[in-house]
Amino acid sequence: MSKPKPCPICKKPRSEEFAPFCSARCRDRDLAQWFNDGYAVPGRPASPDEIAGED
């Protein structure tokens, strides 16, 4: 059996309640990263015309 993966934020052992994180604090830090553009999905940059066409 493999060793359980640690929390992706602080590397402490995961908690069942907050999986895959160890605590609410790490879960919230991860969410803040998404809101503040700390993470990005790879892809080509969008042109201004494509962005304007989304409305």
ZAKOL-850240 format. One record per residue: residue in one letter; x, y, z of N, C-alpha, C in turn. Coordinates in steps of 0.05 Angstrom, whole numbers. Atoms other than C-alpha are relative to their C-alpha. Layout:
BEGIN
R, residu, n.east, n.north, n.up, ca.east, ca.north, ca.up, c.east, c.north, c.up
R, A, X, Y, Z, X, Y, Z, X, Y, Z
...
END
This chain:
BEGIN
R, residu, n.east, n.north, n.up, ca.east, ca.north, ca.up, c.east, c.north, c.up
R, M, 17, -23, 0, 0, 0, 0, 18, 25, 0
R, S, -17, -24, 2, 27, 69, -18, -6, 20, 24
R, K, 2, -20, -21, 39, 125, 32, -19, 22, -8
R, P, 19, -21, 8, -17, 177, 34, 15, 26, -8
R, K, -12, -24, 10, -1, 241, -3, -4, 22, 21
R, P, 2, -22, -19, 12, 303, 40, -18, 23, -11
R, C, 14, -24, 8, -26, 369, 38, 16, 14, -22
R, P, -15, -13, 21, -8, 404, -27, 10, 28, 7
R, I, -8, -27, -7, 0, 471, 8, 23, 0, 20
R, C, -21, -1, -21, 41, 457, 71, 15, -26, 5
R, K, -13, 27, -1, 60, 383, 63, -4, -15, 26
R, K, 7, 15, -24, 30, 362, 130, -19, -22, -8
R, P, 19, 21, 6, -13, 299, 134, -27, 11, -6
R, R, 27, -8, 8, -81, 306, 101, -20, -6, 22
R, S, 22, 4, -18, -145, 310, 141, -24, -10, -16
R, E, 24, 10, 14, -207, 270, 121, -20, 22, -4
R, E, 20, -22, 1, -250, 331, 136, 6, 20, -22
R, F, -8, -21, 19, -211, 378, 90, 15, -11, -24
R, A, -15, 12, 22, -183, 329, 39, -4, 15, -26
R, P, -27, 11, -3, -139, 337, 0, 18, 18, 17
R, F, -16, -18, -17, -116, 391, 49, 1, -10, 29
R, C, -2, 8, -29, -97, 386, 123, -19, 17, 17
R, S, 16, -18, -17, -140, 444, 148, -16, 20, -18
R, A, 16, -20, 14, -190, 498, 129, 19, 23, -10
R, R, -19, -22, 8, -132, 548, 127, 14, -7, -26
R, C, -14, 8, 25, -95, 509, 72, -21, 0, -23
R, R, 21, 0, 21, -161, 499, 34, -6, 28, -9
R, D, 5, -28, 7, -174, 574, 37, 23, 13, -15
R, R, -24, -11, 14, -103, 591, 16, 0, -9, -29
R, D, 2, 11, 28, -112, 546, -46, -21, 15, -16
R, L, 21, -14, 13, -178, 580, -63, 9, 28, -7
R, A, -10, -28, 5, -145, 649, -56, 19, 0, -24
R, Q, -19, 1, 23, -91, 627, -105, -16, 0, -26
R, W, 16, 0, 24, -145, 612, -157, -12, 27, -5
R, F, 13, -26, 4, -181, 678, -145, 20, 22, -8
R, N, -20, -21, 6, -116, 719, -150, 18, -8, -23
R, D, -15, 8, 23, -92, 685, -214, 27, -12, 7
R, G, -25, 13, -7, -38, 647, -177, 4, -26, -15
R, Y, -1, 25, 16, -55, 585, -218, -10, 8, -28
R, A, 9, -5, 27, -65, 583, -293, -1, -27, -15
R, V, 2, 23, 17, -88, 530, -342, 15, 6, -25
R, P, -16, -6, 24, -39, 525, -400, -17, 2, -25
R, G, 13, -3, 26, -62, 548, -468, 10, 25, -13
R, R, -9, -24, 15, -52, 601, -520, -15, 24, 10
R, P, 13, -24, -8, -68, 673, -503, -25, 6, -17
R, A, 24, -7, 15, -138, 696, -524, 4, 28, -12
R, S, -1, -26, 13, -143, 753, -574, -23, 18, 11
R, P, 22, -18, -9, -184, 815, -555, -26, -5, -15
R, D, 25, 6, 15, -234, 797, -610, -15, -24, 12
R, E, 13, 24, -12, -247, 729, -578, -12, 7, 27
R, I, 11, -8, -26, -257, 760, -510, -25, 17, -3
R, A, 23, -17, 5, -305, 813, -537, -24, -16, -10
R, G, 21, 16, 11, -345, 758, -572, -14, -17, 21
R, E, 12, 17, -21, -361, 723, -506, -25, 12, 13
R, D, 23, -14, -13, -413, 775, -484, -26, -8, -13
END
